[in-house]
Amino acid sequence: MRIFEISRSQVSEHASLAPLAVPGACAPASYLWISLTRDEFRAAQPEVQQILQTLCQTQLVDLHVADLLNDQLPSHYDYTSLYDVLVFRRLATGNGAETGNSGEPSLPQRPSRGGPPVLRRIDTRPVGFAVFDRVLLSVHPEDGTVRDAFAARLLAAASSDDRGTPALDVRATSARLPASPADLMLRIVNLIVDGYLDMRRELTKQLDHWQTELIDPRSRFTNWSALMEARQSLHRLDEICEDQRAAMQDWIDSLETLPVPQGETAQRERDLIMVRSRDVLEHIQRVVHHVHRLEQNAETAVQMHFSVQGHRANDIMRVLTVLTAIFLPLNLIAGIFGMNFEFIPLVHKADGFWIAMSAMLVIAVLLVLIFWRKRYLARTR
């Protein structure tokens, strides 16, 4: 469990929820980010509900608690009059995940699944968000990698001096810190979507390699099981992203139905939330568009492969047919001279054999020239 108190100028992390349950413990101009794993949320549910009652005068309903604890729930959006609930599926990581240079944990390979390594990574886990006016409650899978990655960004943005006091450049710091729980939630969701965007280059490289093998007429492509697994993984990724897009679109539609806020500051924050929401939706749409293009490329590559193989088979059959047509009159001549008649022209002549062989050779050469002129024997590039 990690608990952060965030204001416009600073971020402070608390060790436990108990001190914050006292009325007035949280500053009026700040809000809380309570991030827990599912097991932690299941164990600390009464404590969390008490904090929500103290700061927001409401608690999570039982159905939303069940949604946040459900590890198989697809991406979706729901709301009440006092808070919103968003479930968003992120790429799963394993115990052997490593962290890249960007601070984002890299995606592990899952040897139990088939296909190329990059497609073994398309496995997801839901992250649940409950967005209140002064509290963001996020429930993560057991690894909590997204939470830790974004918490590191928050603490880096709110830089402090050697004694741990916040930096004095409040204006520069507030531009990097989320202004509200909704803003914080959207930034975490954007971090999740970036993980999908980072897969585009590897997916494209792998499928381009397969396309080259499928289209090359001299190669014998045998990795059909991996290709079928890749198509299934792309279809699964398409469904995941479509659910994400639907959930984010529902969130934006809900924001648009809210009454117009009073005051210039509140209006500016509302506009900022709308802009960031549309930006996240645009990122999701880019992932969906790329997945659709990869699916079409994979299907096109398979169709082109069978077209190339069919064209190659046609070329082979054409050559065999031409060779048969060339030897057909020669076999006819050989069959005629092999008849069991006593009197056959050229049989009793000394040079009859050479006359027959010359005639057969001339006929064969003429047929080759005719077929070559008609491009039946032309070499295809």
Beta strands, then each sheet from edge to edge (+ up, - down):
strand 1: 2-6
strand 2: 11-14
strand 3: 31-37
strand 4: 76-79
strand 5: 84-91
strand 6: 124-131
strand 7: 135-140
sheet 1: 2+ 1- 3+ 7+ 6- 5+ 4-
end
